[in-house]
Amino acid sequence: MAVKTHTQPGDEVILNRDSHIFTYECGTAAVFSGVQLYPLDGKFGFFTAGDVEQSIRPDNPHHPVTRLICIENTHNRAGGTVWPEKWIAEIRSVADRHGLSMHLDGARLWNASAASSVPVSETASRFDSVSVCFSKGLGAPAGSLLAGSRDFIAKARRNRKRMGGGMRQAGILAAAALYSLDHHMERLKDDHAAAGRFSRALSDLPALSIDLESVQTNMVFIRTLKMKAADAVRLLAEKGVRVIATGPDRLRVVFHLDVSASQTDEAIGVFRDVFK
Ligand SMILES: *Cc1c(COP(=O)(O)O)cnc(C)c1O
């Protein structure tokens, strides 16, 4: 909805190639917005102001019109990594210079803030629009939210209706989202500590590879070196640990409010057993 509201068909959107918008939305940016996505590579899912500068199309009728930059923070597929605030500020300067809009895919923005101590409001202030999910780390049963200027949101409401996203009696979901803000924000640090402890406890196993530097928030991505990820998922599930495969040899393990410290210990034991 944010992409649709910021763009016209034929516009181009700069983002990271592992971003949710590029990877997990079944081509919706093409289908609903008619935009072209310009995916950038980069360690931990980041890109720099210089990368953006080089990707902006010259004003020439052969080219699409560069319109929007999307940043995902934390970046899911890169490991739950936290964007350096300075890089975002530098990208904002480039965007301002070229008249581009910026959208923050902040599904896990509170995790980013808990890890970096940069207030959510500070990061959000650099963007024209921000989306957040209450149903990820914050643990509400459902609910995402898009924030932006009054005009932007008025347009976005029309687009939401067109996409079939309008809801009646949504207050019950809003109440759960408010509850999660009041009660589940402070404890995000516990999930980060658990993810760190879990990944360090497995780092000596030769059957696994974990990039400890990428474990910055509540996620641990694990490369399985001696079995297929799908087989690992099955063996772990048989022992009560449920994780997902995000590639042929890649597992994603997420720590959240329903995983206690003792369950983290148990999961470490199960992993050591399956990958011994
Ligand atoms: C879950 C998620 C979304 C999508 O949220 P919806 O509420 O399902 O639209 C967007 N971006 C990221 C990074 C996500 O993890």
The ligand as a Gaussian input file, in Angstrom:
#p B3LYP/6-31G(d) Opt

LIG

0 1
 C        5.600000      -9.369000       7.983000
 C        6.344000      -8.353000       7.198000
 C        5.670000      -7.474000       6.363000
 C        4.219000      -7.617000       6.001000
 O        3.311000      -7.324000       6.906000
 P        1.790000      -7.608000       6.522000
 O        1.089000      -7.104000       7.697000
 O        1.658000      -9.083000       6.341000
 O        1.514000      -6.863000       5.284000
 C        6.388000      -6.489000       5.717000
 N        7.710000      -6.399000       5.843000
 C        8.395000      -7.237000       6.619000
 C        9.878000      -7.081000       6.730000
 C        7.748000      -8.253000       7.308000
 O        8.432000      -9.092000       8.070000

